[in-house]
């Protein structure tokens, strides 16, 4: 049935009007309308529909860009998205690596560009390229039942279920927020979900940006994720200091002071609920003792070290808050160069070989090696292989590498060989 059928069939319209009394209709109608609108773009393989790409100033005045990346291929991809915004005489460009997108799946993205200060910025068409990867659909399912509710203040609550046979760690749910005429926002669940066991059902809630609360009509494109860590690079003592964070808030403009002992960032939480932040830093001396402040006021935090030797600095983030986050206590200099391959990639190889993380998370580390130029292979054209999988022996080999049974160079040669054989395609 097309859209005109809704108007022409009076009997059916009467039925629809009764259904509109249920709050869940805002979600179900959104799903139907989005499916209809997307059909005109079916010719593309990986794309961002125009009607699902937007730029706006959020509640705190930060220019925000959101969109929905659709993968129509029979294989998974890792998209790289380049966003450009004209602000007066200046053009600001941001390039981000999106999370792996399984076949026939779409996953939204959202970034913030605080440098934009003009009143009428112009968002240009996004540019996309992508690398083929391996990614099975996430075993998390949003339950489309009477528990999925859009509330009067614009936020939505619902439930997710792990329909697989493995525990999923640190899952997130993304969705698109629609008004009556256009997309308004990209949102994610507010609560920190450490893990969801097979057959377990958990609650989640999502809030739109406060600036558009009264305009919300429905939500669509609920997308479960199992990758949430954001990589960051900050200049420190003449080199690059790589670290990562996971948070329901957003952080940008990371920089160290001249001595390399204090890290500052801008932090934003636009939502009316408390969320969390967990930063992961490589050790320099192993004796670092951190302090954390927000707008120069002390923040209660927990400092710990994981099995791979990374520091973790974790704390809660207040609702509707923003400011300058300052983490003090870094040693001068950069972490010791023990390998040209970052330690976290080796850690991921160990976790992957023992089924603690997904294939896609392991392959993100491999992608990082190419981006950093640690591995260089002549790019090849993508090949549509619907049954493309990582051979099982690679998992065994990765385990050997993580246990130092083979050298870094041997591991890099294996990865290079996989690319040349088009098992990993770039």
N, C-alpha and C positions, 0 to 999 in steps of 0.2 A: 504493500500500500504506500503511495507517495503522499507528499504533503497536501496536494489538492484534495485527496480523498477525505482528509480530516474535515475540510470545509464543506464538501458537497454532500456527505452522508450525514443527514441530520440525526438519524437514530444513533449512529456511532458517536456523533458529537455529544449527544446527551449522556452517553455512557462515559465519555472522557471527562465531562464536567463533574460527574460524581466521583470519578477517581481523583480529580484534582483536589478533593477535600483531604486526601491523605498527604502527609508531608513527604513521604518517600517519592511521590510523583516527580518532585523537582530533580531527583537523582535519576530516575528511570527515563523520564522524558529527555533529560540531558544526554543520556546514553544513546537513545534512538536518533535524536537530532544530529548529534555529532557524527554518528555512523553515516547518515544521509549526506551531510555536508562533505565528508571526506571522500566520497566516491569520485568526485570530479578530479581528485589528485592521484587516482589509482595508478596512473602511468608511471609515477616516479618510484625509485627504489628506496632511497633514504631522503626524507624531506621534512620541512616544517610548513604545515598548511598556513596560508596567509591569515586566515581568520583565527588561528591559534597562536599568533605571534604578536606581542604587545610591548610597549614601553610606557611607564608611568612613574610619577613621583609618589613614593610611599608615605605612610603616616608621619615619618620622621624627616621627610624632605629629600630622601636619597633616591636618585633615579634608578629604576629597576626594570630589567628586561626579562621577559619570560616567554617560553614557547614550548611546543610539543613536537618532539622528534619521532617520526614514524619510520619503522623499518619494515618494508614490504618484501624483503628478500627471504629466501629459504635458509639463510644462514645468519648468525649473529654478527653484529658490528659494534665497533667502538667509534662513535662519531667525534669529530673535532669541529667545534662551532665557532665561527668568527662573527662577532657582533660589532657593528659600527654605528655610531651616533654622531650626527652633526649638531654641534652646539655653538651657534654664532659662526665665528671664523675658524673654530677648531673642530677637528674630527677625532673622537675617542674610539679606539678599537680594543676589544678584549677577545682573547681566544681561550676557549676552555675545552678540556677533554671531558666528554660526557661519559656516563656509566655505560657498561656494555648493554646492548639492547638485543634481547632474544629475537628469533625469527617471527615475523608477522606480529610484532608488538610495538607499542609506542610508550615512551617515557618522557615526561616533561622536564624542563630545566629552568633555572632561575639564577640570574646574577645581578649584582648591584654595581653601579658606576658612580661613586661619590664625587668624582671630579667634575661632573656635569652641574653647572650652576645656572644656566640660562632658563628663561621661562618657557621657551618653545623649542626644545630639542627635536630633531628629526631622526627617527629610527630608520636606518637603511635595511635593505633586504639582507638576511643572514646568509653567510657562505658556509657550506658544509663539505667536508671530506671525511672519509672513514676508513678504518682498517678492519679487515675481516677477522673474526675471532670465534671462539666457541662459547656458547652460553645457552644452557637449557632454561626453559621458563622457570621462574621462581615458584617454589612449591607453596606459596602463600596465596590464599584466595580471599577477596573481599566478599563478605556475605551480603548479597542483595536481598535482604528480607526486611521485616518491619522494625529491625533494630538500626537500620541505616536511615538516619533522620537528619533533615535540615531544620535547624531551629530558627526561631523568630529573629534572633540577633545575627543570623547569617552563618553561624558555625555549624559543622556537621559532626555527628558521632556515629560510630558503627563498630563492626567487629571483623576481625580477620581470623582465618583458620589455616593451620599448617596441614596441607593435604598430602604432604610427602612422607617419607620414612626417615628423614634426617632432620636434626635440629638446625634451625636457621638463626644465626647470631646477628644482633644489631639491625633488625629489619626496619625499614621505613616505608611509608605509604605516601605517594605523591598524587595530586589531583589538580584538575583545572577548574577554576571558578568562573562561572558565566553570569553576565547580566542578561537583561532582556534582549539586547542587541549585539553584544560583543563579549569577548573574553576579558575578564577583569584581573585575574591573579593566578599564580601557581602556588599551591600550598602543600605542606606536609604535616604528618602527625606531630603533635606537640610533645607527647610523652616519650620518655626514653624507654625503649624496649630492649632489654639485654638479650633475650632469646625467646624463641617460640618452639616448643617441642612438637613432634608429630602428633597430629589430631588435636592439639591444644587450640583453644579459642581465646583471643584476647581483645579487649576494647581499645579503640583509638578515637581521637578527636582532632579536628582540624579547624583552624580559625583563619578567615581572610584578613587581609591588611585592614586595620581600623578605618582607613580612609574610604573604603568602598563597602563597608558592612551593610548599609541600607540599600545597596544596589544589587545584592546577590540574588540570583534567580535559581540556579541549579549548579550541581557539580558533575563532572564527567571525567573519563579517562583515569580512573583509579589505578595506580601503577605500583605494585610492590617492588621493593628493592632490597638487595642484600649487600650493597656496597655503599657506605656512607662517609668514608674517611676522605677529607679534602687535603691534597698536598699543597704545601706553601714553600716558596724559596725566598729567603731574605738575605741581603748582603751583610756580611759580618767579617770584620778584620781582613778585608781584601779578597774575600772568597764568597762562595755560596753556602748558606746554612739551610739544609733541607729539613723540614719538619712537617707534621701532619696534625689535623684535629678532626674531631667528630663532635657535632653540636646541633642543637635545635636552633641556635642563634647563628648569626653571620658575622664573620671577621674579615677585615681587609686592611690594606696599607701597612703591612708588617715591616718593621724596620728596627735595627739596632742602633744604640748610641755609638759614639765614636770609639769608645773603649771596648765595645762588643759585649757588655755585661748586662744591658737592659734592653728588653724587647718590648716594643709598643705596637698596639693594633687598635683599630676602631672596631667596636662591637655594637651589634644591634639585635634587640629582641622586640619585635613589634607586637607580640601576642600577649593576651591577658592571662597567661599561665606561666608558671615557673618552668624553665627548661634546664638544660645541662650543657657543659663543655668539658671536653677531655683532650688535652694537648699532649702530643708525643714528641719528645726531643731526644736526639742522640747525645750520649755522654761525651764530655770533653776530658775532664779529669776523673769523673766518677765521684767527686766530692761536692758537687753543686748542691746548694741549699737555697731553694727559691722562696720568694715572697710575691704575692699577687695583690694588686690594687685596681680598683675601677674608679676613675676620676679622683685619684689619689686617696681613696678610702680603702682600708684593708678588706680583703675578700677571704672568707674561710675556704680552705682548699685542702686537698689530700695529695701529697707527693709520694709516688711509689716508683718502683723499677720493675719492668717485666722480665720474662725469662730470656728475652733477646738482648737485654741490657739497655733498653730505652727508658728514659724518664717519662713518667706520666704526671701531669698536673691537672687535676679534675676539680670542678666546683659547680655549684648551682648558679643559674642566671635568673635574675628577678624578672617578673612580668613587665612589659612595656618599659624597657630600660635601654639605655644607650650610653656610650661614653668611650673614654680612652682606657683600654686594658693595658696594664703595665706588669710585666713579669721580670723580676730582678733576681740575680744570683747566678747568671751564666759566667763561666770561666772565660777568660780572654782566649782568642784564637778559635780554631776550627777543630772539629772532632778528628782524632787520628785517622790517617788514611791506611786502613788495613786491607782494603781491596778496592779495585776500580768499580766493583759492583756494590751498590749500597747494601748495608746489612739487612735492611727490612725485606729486600727481595729474596735473600737467602733464607730468612725466617719464613717468608711466605712459601718458599719451596718446601721447607720442612713441614709446615702446616698442611700444604696441599698434598704432599706424599702420604700423609696420615689422615686425609679426608676431613681436616678441620676447617678448611675454607673451600670455596667453589673454584671451578676451573677458571672462571672469568677473573676472579681476584688474583690468581696466579698469573694469568696472561696480562693483567694490567702492569705487573712488574716487568714482563718481557717488553711490553710497549714502551715503558719508561727507558729501557736500555737503548731502544732505537732513537727515542727523542733526544737522549743525552749524547748520542753519537758513540756509545760504547760498542754497539754493533752497527755496522753499515753494510747494507745489501741493496743492490740495484732494485728500485721499486718494480713490481710486476702487476699486471692487470688482475683484477679480481676474477675468480672463477666460481660459478654457481655450483656448489656441491651440497646438495640437501642432506647427505649423510655424513658430512664432515665432522670428524671427532679427533680428539687428541689420542694417539696410540697409548696403550696402557704402559708400555715400557718406559715412556718419558717420565711417568710418575715415579717409577723405581729409580731412574737415573737422577731425578731431582732430589730424591731422598739421599742418594749417595753423595751428591754435591753438598747438601746441607750438613752432612756428617763428615765433610772433608775427605771423603774417599776418592773423589776426583777433584782436579784443580779448577780454578775459575776459568782458565783458558780452555780447558776441555769442555766445560759446560757451555761457554760462549760458542765454541765450534759446533756443538750439538744444536744449539738454537739457530745458528746461521744455516746449518744443514737443513733444518726443518723449514726455514723460509725458502731456501733454494728448491726444496722438493714440493713447495706449495702446501705443506701441512699447516704452516702459519703463513698467511698471505698478507703482504703490505702493499 
